[in-house]
Amino acid sequence: MDKNFTDLLAEELKLREEEAAEAHHHADATLLEAKKLASQYQKESDKCNSGMDTCEEARERAEAAVLEQKRLTALWEMRARQRGWKLRNANSR
């Protein structure tokens, strides 16, 4: 009787070990998939950040160009006024 009980306990222990190994394998596979997804999202995030940096740099260059153009326009307008040019009112045409 003790032998049967011992065999049953050993079999139960073996089954539980197999279940634990299967659960561990499943957890490892899930973790690997999560790492792959995290890596993919990180790459996408890096691309997005790079694009944002590029856009920000382009915006800054455009803003500087507009400021320079405004400066030049003011300079030319001042020179024109010094030579007698007067701004006509759009309604007076």
C-alpha positions as CSV (number, residue, x, y, z in Angstrom):
1,M,0.0,0.0,0.0
2,D,2.9,2.4,0.9
3,K,4.5,1.6,-2.5
4,N,1.3,2.6,-4.4
5,F,1.0,5.8,-2.3
6,T,4.6,6.6,-3.0
7,D,4.2,5.9,-6.7
8,L,1.1,8.1,-6.8
9,L,2.9,11.0,-5.0
10,A,5.9,10.6,-7.4
11,E,3.6,10.7,-10.4
12,E,1.7,13.7,-9.0
13,L,5.1,15.5,-8.4
14,K,6.2,14.6,-11.9
15,L,3.0,16.0,-13.4
16,R,3.3,19.2,-11.4
17,E,6.9,19.6,-12.5
18,E,5.8,19.2,-16.2
19,E,3.1,21.8,-15.6
20,A,5.6,24.2,-14.0
21,A,8.1,23.7,-16.9
22,E,5.3,24.3,-19.4
23,A,4.2,27.4,-17.6
24,H,7.8,28.6,-17.4
25,H,8.3,28.0,-21.1
26,H,5.1,29.9,-21.9
27,A,6.2,32.8,-19.6
28,D,9.6,32.9,-21.4
29,A,7.9,33.0,-24.8
30,T,5.6,35.8,-23.7
31,L,8.5,37.7,-22.3
32,L,10.5,37.3,-25.5
33,E,7.5,38.6,-27.5
34,A,7.1,41.5,-25.1
35,K,10.8,42.4,-25.6
36,K,10.4,42.2,-29.4
37,L,7.4,44.5,-29.3
38,A,9.2,46.9,-26.9
39,S,12.2,47.0,-29.3
40,Q,9.9,47.7,-32.2
41,Y,8.1,50.5,-30.4
42,Q,11.4,52.0,-29.3
43,K,12.6,52.0,-33.0
44,E,9.3,53.7,-34.0
45,S,9.7,56.2,-31.2
46,D,13.3,57.0,-32.2
47,K,12.2,57.5,-35.8
48,C,9.4,59.8,-34.7
49,N,11.7,61.8,-32.4
50,S,14.2,62.1,-35.3
51,G,11.4,63.4,-37.5
52,M,10.3,65.8,-34.9
53,D,13.9,67.1,-34.5
54,T,14.1,67.5,-38.3
55,C,10.8,69.4,-38.4
56,E,11.9,71.6,-35.5
57,E,15.2,72.4,-37.2
58,A,13.3,73.3,-40.4
59,R,10.9,75.5,-38.5
60,E,13.7,77.3,-36.8
61,R,15.5,77.9,-40.2
62,A,12.2,79.1,-41.7
63,E,11.6,81.5,-38.7
64,A,15.2,82.8,-39.1
65,A,14.6,83.3,-42.8
66,V,11.4,85.2,-42.2
67,L,13.1,87.4,-39.6
68,E,15.9,88.1,-42.0
69,Q,13.4,88.9,-44.8
70,K,11.5,91.3,-42.5
71,R,14.8,93.0,-41.6
72,L,15.7,93.4,-45.3
73,T,12.2,94.7,-46.1
74,A,12.4,97.3,-43.3
75,L,15.9,98.3,-44.6
76,W,14.7,98.7,-48.2
77,E,11.5,100.5,-47.0
78,M,13.6,102.9,-45.0
79,R,15.9,103.6,-47.9
80,A,12.9,104.2,-50.2
81,R,11.3,106.6,-47.7
82,Q,14.6,108.5,-47.5
83,R,14.4,108.9,-51.3
84,G,10.8,110.2,-51.1
85,W,8.7,107.1,-51.5
86,K,5.4,107.2,-49.8
87,L,3.1,104.3,-49.0
88,R,-0.2,104.7,-50.8
89,N,-3.3,103.7,-49.1
90,A,-5.0,100.6,-50.7
91,N,-8.3,102.5,-50.7
92,S,-7.0,105.5,-52.6
93,R,-6.4,103.6,-55.9
